[in-house]
Amino acid sequence: MTSTPLSQAASMTPLAALQHYFGYDQFRQGQAEVIEATLANRDGLVVMPTGGGKSLCYQLPALLRSGLTVVVSPLISLMQDQVRSLEANGIAATYLNSSLSGGEVRDRYQALRAGAIKLLYVAPERLLGEGFLDFLTTLDVSAIAIDEAHCVSQWGHDFRPEYRQLRQLRQWFPQISMTALTATATERVRQDIQQQLDLRDPLVHIASFNRPNLYYEVQSKSKRSYEALRHFVKRTPGAGIIYCLSRKRVDELAFQLQHDNIDALPYHAGLNAATRADHQERFTRDDARIIVATTAFGMGINKPDVRFVVHYDLPQNIEGYYQESGRAGRDGEAAQCILFFSYGDIRTVEFMIGNKIDPKTGDPLEAEQKIARQQLRQIVDYAEGQDCRRTIQLGYFGESFPGDCGNCDCCLNPIPLEDWTVEAQKFLSCVARCEQRFGLVYIVNVLRGSKEKRILENRHDRLSTYGIGRDRTADQWKQLGRSLRHQGLLDETTDGYSILRLNALSWEVMRGQRTVQVAIPAAPNVPEEAEVSTSREVADALFDTLRRLRKQIADGRNIAPYMVFSDASLRHMTKLLPRDPAALLKVSGVGRQKLELYGDRFLQVIRDFCASREEINLPDPPAAADGEETDTGYKPPLLKRTQFHTLDLHLEGLDPEAIAKKRNLSIRTIISHLSELIESGRRVDLDSLVEPEHQTQIWDAFDTLGDRFLKEIRAHLNDQFDYEDLQLVRAAWRRSHYQESQQNQTD
């Protein structure tokens, strides 16, 4: 492409400039309209999916008129990538950020004063810093673009308070057009952007959020998930991004992949700037195939040929997931988006939400926390949903989609649809009779006849819909409620409270003018005599016995006890109850050397202990087929019908005391049931049992001390918590900790 002076670009038509500077023969849908509005000095709000061509909407107008276009951008990597791309196209662009030396900053100021720059990228912190707006007034600023504009809204998935201050730009440059651009914005976020930035009669362009080339799938996370991920990465060609919630998980996962001869690099804020830049550059240049990252990575990275994006942990909200997964397949070719989901991840995200505090006062940001919790419920709904993934995603952004996309797991492997019109009429009628003032869980509890205090206080136990849904499980009713929302047959408020509201289609269903087809999994069939596992009290007693043996052996060899076996290994023994050397080798941390040194003594203690406890029922171990890999990972407690009975009452809203009274059992037994249910991954509302702030303190104690006796944890916490609280949080901690521990030990 021959070079053309930028002074001549102003005489080109938009299409000629597009062809000359960017090499495209035609505009994508909506681009020409936005560019014309910008050239006419009209404000704009542009919502286009990742890879949809947002940047062109302000870059091309910058070439077609005189003056400087100022682009507000949140990340250094975003600025650098955009400027490199523009310079490669022969367009004079630059950025100002903290990565520059004093001399480089002076040179760029001089170029700006000389009018040699068409686009200036700057972070909001520098833009609003002392004297910078004054400096801009000395230049010929002709337009302002605000990228990642969702950051201005507290309803957005990446709220940044400094973006709120960008409203000042309207006061400093009242006659200049301002364009806000984002890849993800719900209707509420779009309204907030317009209000917060004081956009005047903006052209609002909202492109379709549908990315038909992307395949979406949700997999249940388990101890086998790393193995599944490893096989997926090895069999899927091309570059990929794997997202994790924590820096620690990023480092561990990158190391595991490297150990398995997969070219993977970590990326997170804990790495120094030089390392992050190097890893990003190597990934962008195809010198590294996989980047394992926290969610900060990828904003503005112009790598169109990413073939897959994996979320190894639960994202915090649908907007973030849509944007991050949307970094796959920006070239329009087929790409895959895989999400691993576990209920343990919900606890992690809830903990992160609880840490949203005012940096100056240390007070919780309650409004942000409320919104974040609603967004968490929405992404969990997405992960649990059986409807078309696109229908759920696009519906979240206010775009209707007929379903059956043919490119997601639910559509390619659907659960057979059933006619649930009658159940839907019951559900919607209950919403109406509760005066459209409550959320999903409350409506389900009314349908199932819960004795929850709030229901009784509201006198909703007298409604005609009270108790008419006992023939269905709580999970089935919740799945129906989600499906009604996804199909547009029911609305939900988005102000942080998640109140269910009827719409015109709701009334059509209730009047019998519309049928309802839903995909709802069958209720679990719990066998009458489920396999018996050791109770928590018995497991603790055996653990104590094994610790005493370990101490004897350690003292005799003059070594530390952990050098014999770790606490994790002893806990694993209490779960597997090995009775022979082959079974003991299945315990995490037991190798041939330690088996020879200590195996006989530990096996004898376990055999003697089991023989002395009548309540321990030892089934014959199943024989593995020739060549079949045996399962050595975490095994949650096996549940009997009695625990499921407790779970049903808990889901109806009864507290442990009420459950104990109803079942004529001790509260201690009910707490043990709930703990075992939590540890086995059942959906127990821990927040209703233990105050969230107490959970955090107890969780931290287990992180510090490890899986110790409850009395040790209680002493560490200055005896300020009841044993019941400690036991319940320990169950959640074990569920999360041992899943991660076993996963890290896989190959």
N, C-alpha and C positions, 0 to 999 in steps of 0.2 A: 504494500500500500504506500503510495507516494505521500509525502508530507505536505500538508496544506496549512498555511498560517492560520492561527485561530481567529485573526481579524477578519478572515474571509468566511469563516463559518457562519457569521451573522447573516450573510446573504443567501445561505442555503435554505432549502425547505427542510422541515423536520425529517422527511423520509430520506432526502439526499444526505443529511448529516448522519442519520442512522446507518445508511449503507457505507458512508465513507469512514466514519470513526469507529463504528462498532461491528461492521461487517454483516449486518442483518438486512434481509430484503423486505421485511414487513414487520409491523408492530404486532405485539401480542394484544389480545383483547383488553381494551380499556386504557392502554398506554397512550395512544394518540389523543384521546379525550382529556386525560390528565395533563399531558404536555401542553395542549392548546390552552387549558384553563390557567396553567402556571404562566405561560407567555402573556396571557391577558391580565396578569397580576391578581389572580383570584386565589384565595386560600384553598387548601385541599386536604382531605383525609383519605389516604390510600391504604387499603387493606388487601394485600396480595400474599398468597402462600410463599413459603421459602422456595426460591428458584423461579418465582413468577415474574421477575423483572421490575421490582420496585425501584431499584437504584436508578434505572434509566429514566424514570419519571422526573427526576431532578437534575440528573447529569446532562441529558441532552438539552433541556432548556438553558442550562448554564452556558452552553456553547453558542446558542442562537441569539443571545442578547449581550449587551455590554455589562460590565460590572462583575462583582464577585458574588458567588453563591456560598453561603456559610452552611456547613452540614454539621449538626450536633450528633455525635456518635458516642456510645458509652464505653467502648473498649478499644485499647491500643491496637489489638490484633485486627479488629474490624477496620480501623483507619488505615493501617499499613497495607492491608490486602486491597482495599478499594483504591488507594493511591497508586499502588504498583500496577493494578489493572488499567487505570486511567492513563498513567504514563506510558504503558505499553501500547496504548492506542493513540499516542501523540497528543494527549490532553494535559495541560499544565495544572497539576493539582499538588497539594501539599497538606501536611497535618502539623499540629502543634500539640505535643504531649510531653510527659515526664521522661520519655526515653531519649530525648534530644539533649545534646550538650549546649552550653551557653552560646558557643559560636554558631551552631546550627540554628538555634532560635533566632539570633540576630540576622543571619542570612535570609531566613524566611520572612522576617518582618520587613526586611529591605525589599524583597521580591513582591511582597503584598503592597507596599507603598508605591512601587513602580508599576503596579497594575499588570504584573506578569503572571498572575495566578488566577485561574477561573473558579476553582473549587477549593475551599479550605475546610478541612475536617478538624473538629475540636471537641473535647469532652465538656460536659456541662460544668464541671468543677472549674476548669480554666476559663470557660466563657463567662462565668459569673464571678470570677476572681477579680481582685482589686485592679482597676484601671483598664481591663480588657475591653469592656463594652465602650469605654471612652475611645480606645484605640480604633475599634471597628467604625465608629462614627466618622473617623477621618478617612475612611476608605469608601469606595463606590460599591456599597453592598446593594445588590439588586434582588436577592431572594434568600430565604432561609428554609432549610429542610431539617426536620427533626426525625432521625431514624430511630427504630426501636421505640416508637412513641407509646407503646403500651406501658412503658416504665413510668409514665406520668400518673397512672391510675392505680389507686390502692386495690381496685378490683382486678387488676391485671396479675399475671403470674410472676412478674419480676419488678415489683414496685420499687422505685428508687426516689427517695424524698427530694433529692436535688433536682429531679426533673420537674417537680412542681414549681420551682422557681423560674423555669423558662418562660413563664407568663410575662416576666419583665421584658422579654424581647418585643412584645407588642407595644410596650410603652416607649422603648428606645427607638423602634423602627415602625411607627404606626402606618406608614404608607407602603410598606414592602410586603409582598405575599409570603405566606408561611404555609408549608406543606408538611403534614405529619404522616409518617409511614410506619406500618407494622405488618408482621406476618400473621399475628394472632390477636383478635380482639372480639369479644362478645359484644352484643348490642349495648350493654351497660358500660363496658370499657370504652366503646366508641363515643358514647355520649359524654363520658367523663373526660376523654381527650379533648373534645371540642370545647368543653366548658373550661377546663384547666388551662388550656393554651389560648383561650379567647379567640378561637378561629371565627372569622366573619363570613357568614354565608358560604361555607366551603363547598366545593364540589366533593361529594362523597362517592368514592368508587370502591365497591366491595366485590372482589373477584370470587369465584367459586373456591371453596376450601377443599374440594375433592381433588385428590392426587391419584388418578386411576392406575398409575404404574406401580403404586406401592401395595405390597401384600402385608396385611396386619394379622398378627397371631398373639395369643396370650397362652403361656404355659405355666402350670403350677410349679412353684419352686420347691425343691426337695434336696436331699443330700446328693442326689444324682444330677443336679442341675449343672454343675461344672462339667461333668462328663458330657452332658447333652450340648453344652455350649462349645466344648472343645471339638466335638464331632461336627457341629454345625459350621464352625469357623474353618475347619479343615476341608469340608466338602463344598463350601461356598466360595467361589473365586472372587477376586477383587478386594477393594479396600472396605474397611468397616470401622464403625465407632461403637464402643461398648460403654454405656453410662452406668455409674455407680453413685450411691448417695454420699459415701464418705471417702476421704483421702486414703484412709487405711485400707478400705476395700479395693480402691483403685490400685494401690501398690501391690497388695497381695495377689489380685487377679492378674495384673500384668506380669508379675514374677512367675505365677503358675503357667501362664501361656508361654512365656519365654522358656521355662523349664521343659515344656512340651514341644519345643522347636517351632513355635509360632512367633513370627516377628511382630511383637507388640511393645508399645511404649506407654508409660503413664503420663498423665497431664492433670495437674491440679494446682491450686494456689499455694500449696506447701513447698513446691519446687521453686528454685530461684528463677528469676526472669530469664536468664540465659538458657537454662535447661528447658524451660517451657517453650521458648522461641525455637530452640534447636529441634525439639520433638515435633512441634507444629510444622516447622519447615520440612522435616524429613517425611512427615505424613503427607503433606501437601504435594511434595515432589515424588511420591511413591517410593521413597527410600525405606519407608516402614509401612507395612500393610494394615496394621491394626493400631488404633489409639484407644486406650482405656482412660476414661476421663470422668471428672465431675461435671455437673451441668454447665459450668462456665464455658467449657470448650465448645467451639463451633459457631458462635455468633459471628456472622460475617465471613466465615471461612469459605472461600470460593473454590470448593472442590466438587465438581459436578458428578464425578463418577464413583461416589460412595455407593457400594452395592448392598450394604446392610447396616442397620442400626439396631443394636440390642440394648434394652434396658434391663440390666441384671438385677436392679432394685426397683421398687415401685416409685414412679415419678410422683411429685407432690401435687400435680393438678393436670387436667386435660390439656390446657393451653400449653404448658411446658412440654408435655409429651408430644403434642402435635408439632410444635416447632422443632423439637430435638429429633423426632423420628423423621421429620420432613427434610432433614439434611441428607437423607438417602435419595438416590435417583433424581437429582436435580437436572441431569441430562435427558430426562424423559424416558430412560430405559428402565426395565424392570428392576425392582429392588425390594428387599424384605425388611420388615420392622417387627421385631420379636420383643415381647414383654414377659419377663419372669415375675410371677406374682405369688406372694405369701403373706399371711396375716401378720407374721412377725415384722414385716416391713412397715405395716401400719403403725406399730408401736414406735418404730424409729422416726417416722415422719411426725407423729404426734409429739415426740420429744423435741424435734427441731422446731415445731410450731410453738411449743412452750417456751422456747428460748428467744422468741421475737420480743425484744425489750427495747426500751428507749435507752440509747447509749449514754445519754447525759444523766438521767435520773435512775436508771435501772428498773423502772416500773414496766410491767408488761404492757405491750401494745395490744390492748384487748380487741379493738376494732379489727386490726390486721389478723389477729389470731382467730377471731370468729369467722372471717372470710376464708382464711386458710383451711380451717376445719371443714367448712362446707365444700371447698374445692377438693379436699382429700376424700370426702364421701363420694364426690362425683367421679373421681378417678377409680375408686374402689368399685363403684357401680359399673364402670366401663369394663374393668377386669373381670368382674363376676358375670357380666351380661351374656346372654345367649342370643341376642339380636345381632344383626349385621353391624360390624365394627364401624363402618362408615356412617351408618344411620345414627349411631350414638355420637360419634365425633362431630359430624356436620350439624346434627341437631343442637349440640352444645353451642355452636356459633350462630344458631338461628337459621341454618340452611336445611331445608327439607330434602330428604333423599328417600327414594322408594324402597330401598333395601335390595337384598339379593345381588350384591355387587360382584359376586363371582371371584373375589380376590381377597378374602379373609377366611380365617379358620371357621368362623360360624356359618358362613355361606357355603363353603366347600365341604364341611362335615357337619351339617345341621342336625340338631335334635329335632325329631318330628314335631310339626306344629299340632297343637290341640285346640279345640274350640273351648275357650274359657270365657265365653260371653256372660254366662250366668255369674261366674265368680267376679268378672269385671264389673257387672252391675252392682253386686254386693259391695265391692270395694269403693266404687264411685259414690254409691248411695251413702256409705259410711262417711266419706269425705264431706258430702253435702250436709248430713245430719250433725256432723261436728262443726258445722258452720265455716268450713274451709280455713280453720285456724291452727291446724296441726300438721306435723310431718309424718313421714312414712311409718316409723316405728310405732308411733302412738296409734295410728289408724289400724295397723296390724294387731296391736294389743287389744283394741276395742273389738275387732272382728273375732279374736280368739278368746274373748271373755276374761281378760286379765283383771286381777284385783288390785292393780297398781293404784297407789294412793291418789295420784292426780286424776285418774279416771273416775274414781269414786267421788272425789271432791267436785268434779265437774258434772256429776250425776249422769255421766255417759253410760253407766251400767243400766240405765233405764231406757236407752235408745233401742229401737227395733232391730238395729244392726248389731247390737252387743251380743257377742258369742255365736253369731251365725256362721263363723268361719272356722269352727273347731275341727272340721273334717279335713282341713289342709294345714300343713306345717307353717310355722312362722317364716321359714326361708322361702317356701313356695309363694306365700302372700307377698313377701318383699320382692321376689323376682317378678311377680305380676305387676306390682307397683312400678318397678323400674321399666318394664316393657311398655306399660301404658304411657309413661313419660317419653320413652324413646320413639314410640309410634305417634306422638303428638296428640294422644287421647287424654292427656292430663298435663297440667303445667306445674311448675315449681318456682317459688320466688328465689331470687338470686342475691338477696341482701344479707346473706349469712345465716338465715334462719331455716331455710329449706321447707317452707310451708307449701302444702299441696293446694292447688287451685283448679277448679273445673273450668273447662272451655266449651265452645260450641260442640266439638266432637264428643266431649264427655256426655253431654245431654243426649246426643244421638244414640250413644251406646245404652244409656239408661232407658230411653224410650223404645229400644228394640229396633232402631233404624240402622244399626251398624253392628256387625259381628266382630269378635275379637279373637284372633289367632295368636297364640304365644308358644314359645319353646321353653318349657319348664321341665327341668330334670325330675325324675321320679324321686319320691322321698326315700331316704336311706332305709334299707331293710336290716334292722338290727337283730341278729340271731338271738334266740331265747337264751342260749347258753354260750355266751361269748367266752373266748379264752381268758383265763384268769391270770392277772399279772400280780406282782407283789405290790402291796399298798405302800404308800409313801413312808408310813411309820416303820414297816418291815425293812424297806430299802435303807432307811436311815440307820436302823440297828445293824444291818449287815455292813454298811459303810463304816460305822464306828468300829466294828470287829476287825475289818480289814485294815483300818488305819492303825489299830493297836499292833497287829501283826507286822505291818510295815515298819512301825517304830522299833519293834524288837529286832527285826532284821537289820535296819539301818544302824542301830546302836552297836550291834554285834560286828558290823563291818566298818564302823567308824565313818559313816557317810551320811549325807543329808537324806531324810526320808523320800524326798521327791526323786532322788536318784534311783530308788527302787522302783516305784511306780508313781505316776502323778495322780492327783485327785480325780482328774478326768478318767483315768484308767480304772480307778477303783469304782467310780460311779458307773462306768460301763459294765464292770463285773456285776454290780447289783442289778443291772437290767438284763444281762444275758444269762446270768447264773450258770457259768460254764462248769461242766462236770468231768471233762477229760482234756488232755493237752490240746487236741485239735480245736476244741471249742474255745479254750483260753487264748489260742493264737488269734481268734477273731476279735479279741478285745483290742481297742485302739491303744497303742503304746506297748503292746506285748510282742516282742520279737523272739527269735530262736535263742539268743543269748540269755535273755531274762527268763524265758521259759525253763531253760536248763538250771539256772541259778535259783529261782524262787517258785517255779510252777507247782511242784508237789505240795509245798506248804500252803500256798494260797488255795489250791484245789481242795485240799483236805478241810480247810476252814470253811469253805463254801459248802462242801458236802455235809459237814457236821451241822452247819447252821440250818441248811434246808431240811435236814432230817429232824431237827428239833422244833420246827415251825409247821404245825399242821395246816395253816392257812396257805402255805405255798404249794401250788399244784404245778409240778414240773412235767410238761408234756414231752413226749419223745421228740428229739430234734429231727427236723425233716432232712432226708438225705438229698444232697445236691446231685443232679444228673452229672454224668461225666463231662468235664470241661466247663460246667456251669459255674459262673462266678458267684460266690456266696456273699451275702449282704453283711458287711461289717460296720455299717453306719449307725447313726442315731436311731433308736427305737423308742417312740413315745409310749406312754402307758397304754395298755390295752383296756378298753372300756367295756363294762357290763351294762345291762339294761338299767341298773339302779342309777348310774351316772347320767344316762340319757334322760331319765325321769327328772333328775335334778336340773338338767339343762333346760328341759321344756318349761319348768316352773320359773327358772331364772329368766328365760326369754319372754315369759308372760309379765315380767316386771316385779316378781316377788324378791324381797331381800333374803339373805341367808337365814335370818331368824324366822321369817314367815315360812320359808321352805322347810326348815327343821320342824316347825310346829305342825305343818300340813302333813309331813311324812313321818312324824313321830320318831325323828332321829335327832342326834345331838348336833349342835352347830358345828362342832369340830369335824364331824363326819361330812357335813355339807361343804365346809371349807375344803376338806380333802377332795371331795368330788369335783368342786369347781377348779381346784388346782390341777387335778389330773386332766380335766377337760381342756384347760388352758394349755397344758404341756403337750397334749395330743393334737393341738391345733384347732380345737372347736371354737366357735364364735362366742366367747364370753365377754361381756361388757365390763372390762376391768375398771374403767373409770367410775362405774356405779358402785364398785366394791371398795376401792382404795382411792383416796384423793389423788389427782394427778401430780401435785407437787410432792406428795409423800412417795409416790411411785418413783419419781426422779431420784430422790435421796436414797431410797432403798436400792434402786438399780445401780447407782453409783457405788454403793457399798459392795455389792456383789462384783462389780467390775474391778474394784480395788482389791478385795480379799479373795475372790474366787468363790467356788461352790463350797462354802463352809457350813457348819452347823448353824441353825438359826440363832442359837444363843450367842454365838460369836458375832454374827451380824448385828444382833440387837445390842450387844455390848459396844460394838464399834459405833453404833448410832446413839449411844448414851441412853439406852433403854427407853427411847421415846416412842417406839412403835409396838403395836400388839403383834403377837406371833402370827395371828391370822393374816394381817397385812403382809408380813414378811413372807409367809408361805405362798400367798397368791402372786406376789411380785416375783418371787424366786421361780415359780412355774413359768411365768412369761420370760424371765431372763434365761432359764434353761432352754426353753423352746428356741429362742433366738440364738443363744450362745452355742449350743451343741449342734444346731444345724450348720452354723458357720464353721465350727471346729471340725466337724466331720467332712464338710465340703472341702476344707483346706487340706485335708489329709488324703483326698482322692488323687491317686496317681501323681 
